[in-house]
């Protein structure tokens, strides 16, 4: 008898909840009210970064609905024209994706925070530079799922690196993953040794109005070093040093790890202003 009462109570409670839900649903007069009742935050017309993020996260749907220029404005205008509709059942699915702040992917979140996807790694050479500077970091290698070979294969490394960045953009949002993508999937901002020097706020001795005096001073420190003689020669004047510095500094890190590990230390010692001279 007691079980029957409990069952009856449960059925009555369930029926009451369904009745409440139904009444609550039908009390939402407009699409906006319905979305807010469901707990969604309707995007402000002025929130440009979120409209852009919605375009990126729901690109397949967006390009079914809109075409031409100013897609983000078209999304915003569609929402503005539909949110106050009282006959909205057929629009709930679309509006719950493109009119509300409910971004769920790394791509959506990163765009919403103001990062242009075009500013992320894309060119193969940029991937190579970024990889060369990180290849000795075990956590990075583990993250992209790559183990360096005894004989360097940059193409293979870049393939793993690119796959990780691209797959991560479409992954569900996690704060740690977002931080890693923002840190690891952007270009370093330089490609060559010379660009790296300038990016570090330093200057080569071949630059500036006092280049001649800097070259002469550095040559005095270098001319008797065995490693310098081996690379540049015995009879070296400031013009030959200048030529060696400029040629060496034009090398790109995308050429391979040897540029960072072998060439850059020599350029640093021989060609960068105020750097300590060593026999390298």
ZICORQUI-V337035 format. One record per pair of residues at least 4 apart in sequence whose C-alpha atoms are under 6 Angstrom apart, sorted by sequence separation. I is the first residue (numbers start at 0). GAP is how many residues later the second one is. D is the distance in whole Angstrom. If there is no record, write none. Layout:
I_GAP_D, I_GAP_D
This chain:
3_4_6, 19_4_6, 20_4_6, 32_4_6, 35_4_5, 53_4_6, 54_4_5, 57_4_6, 61_4_6, 78_4_6, 90_4_6, 91_4_6, 94_4_5, 105_4_6, 110_4_5, 130_4_6, 140_4_6, 153_4_6, 157_4_6, 162_4_6, 163_4_6, 179_4_6, 180_4_5, 194_4_6, 197_4_5, 206_4_5, 214_4_6, 218_4_6, 227_4_6, 228_4_4, 235_4_6, 237_4_6, 243_4_6, 244_4_6, 257_4_5, 258_4_5, 259_4_5, 263_4_6, 265_4_6, 266_4_5, 267_4_5, 27_5_5, 34_5_5, 102_5_6, 109_5_6, 140_5_5, 189_5_5, 196_5_5, 205_5_5, 228_5_5, 258_5_6, 27_6_5, 189_6_6, 204_6_6, 252_6_6, 268_6_6, 268_7_6, 268_8_5, 204_9_6, 143_17_6, 51_20_6, 78_20_6, 143_20_5, 50_21_6, 215_22_6, 214_23_6, 244_26_6, 31_51_5, 56_51_5, 30_52_5, 226_52_6, 30_53_6, 226_53_6, 29_54_5, 30_54_6, 224_54_6, 29_55_5, 52_55_5, 193_55_5, 29_56_4, 42_56_6, 192_56_5, 28_57_6, 30_57_6, 41_57_6, 42_57_5, 41_58_4, 42_58_6, 52_58_5, 129_58_6, 191_58_6, 40_59_5, 52_59_5, 191_59_5, 40_60_6, 191_60_4, 125_61_6, 190_61_5, 191_61_6, 49_62_5, 106_62_5, 190_62_6, 48_63_5, 105_63_5, 106_63_6, 120_64_5, 104_65_6, 105_65_6, 119_65_6, 120_65_5, 104_66_6, 119_66_4, 120_66_5, 204_66_6, 104_67_4, 105_67_5, 203_67_6, 204_67_6, 103_68_6, 104_68_5, 203_68_4, 204_68_5, 103_69_6, 202_69_6, 203_69_5, 202_70_6, 105_72_6, 128_124_5, 128_125_5, 131_125_6, 127_126_5, 124_129_5
